[in-house]
C-alpha cells in the first residue's frame, strides 16, 4: 500500500503517536514512503512521537518544502528499502531525541535559510543534491553534530555564506563519497564565500572530493575571495585525502595560515592549488 500523506493545508497540531506503519511504500498516487509530507504551506504542523516505520518499499518517511516537524521524538526506522527518511536539510534541525535509525538518511537539494543544529545520527546522511547555507537578510548557522558522516552524491557540493551570508560549524565530521565504489573527484567540495563568518572545520575528514563542475577547485574552495580577506573562518586539524584536486584553493593561490593550523594531506595531495 502507499502510506499516509499530509498535504499543503494540513492543520497545525496534527499528531501521530504510538503509530506502527509497515509494508507501505507503493509508488501509486505519487507515494514515496510510509509517511509523506507534501509541500505544506507552513512548517511545524505535524508532530510524530513513539512511532515505528518499517519494511517500506521506499523510505520510511519523506517530506518536501516546509516539512519541518513540530515534534519528532522516540521514533524508530528499520528495514526501509531506500532509506530511513528523505527530507530537506532544515527538517533534520527539528529532529529531537530518542530516535533510532537503521538505514541511511537522505537529503534532497536543500537551502538552509535559518539557524539549525543537526543532532547525532548513528547512520550516514546522504546528500542527493547541493546543500546551501545562506540568508537574504540574516546569516544562518548550520551546526553538524560531531561524529556525523556525510556521503555526497555525484558532483554535489556544499555552499556556505553566499548572498546575505551564513556559517557551517563541523567538528569531527566526515565528508565522503556516496558511491559504492568511491573515486577521487566524485563530489566537488565546499565553497566558502566572503560572508562565511563563523564557519569552522575542526578535526574533519575530507575524501574523494575535487570534481571540477560549478567551479570546484579543491576540497575547500574560497570562492571569489582571497585568504587574507576571509575573516572569522577556522580550519584546524583536518585531514584531506583521495582528492582529485588540491585540498584547498583561493583566488590568489595563497592558503595562508590555514596551512599551519594542524591540517594535513595524504597520498601526495597538494594542500594549496598553485595554478589554474
Secondary structure as UniProt FT lines:
FT   STRAND          4..6
FT   TURN            8..9
FT   TURN            12..13
FT   STRAND          14..17
FT   STRAND          20..22
FT   HELIX           28..30
FT   STRAND          33..37
FT   STRAND          46..49
FT   STRAND          52..54
FT   STRAND          59..63
FT   TURN            65..66
FT   STRAND          69..73
FT   STRAND          76..78
FT   TURN            81..82
FT   STRAND          83..87
FT   HELIX           89..92
FT   TURN            93..94
FT   STRAND          100..101
FT   STRAND          105..107
FT   STRAND          110..112
FT   STRAND          116..118
FT   STRAND          125..127
FT   STRAND          131..135
FT   STRAND          140..144
FT   TURN            146..147
FT   STRAND          149..152
FT   TURN            154..155
FT   STRAND          157..163
FT   STRAND          166..171
FT   STRAND          174..177
FT   TURN            180..181
FT   TURN            184..185
FT   STRAND          189..192
FT   TURN            194..195
FT   TURN            197..198
FT   STRAND          200..202
FT   STRAND          205..207
FT   HELIX           213..215
FT   STRAND          218..222
FT   TURN            223..224
FT   HELIX           227..229
FT   STRAND          234..236
FT   STRAND          239..241
FT   STRAND          246..249
FT   TURN            251..252
FT   HELIX           256..260
FT   STRAND          264..265
FT   TURN            267..268
//
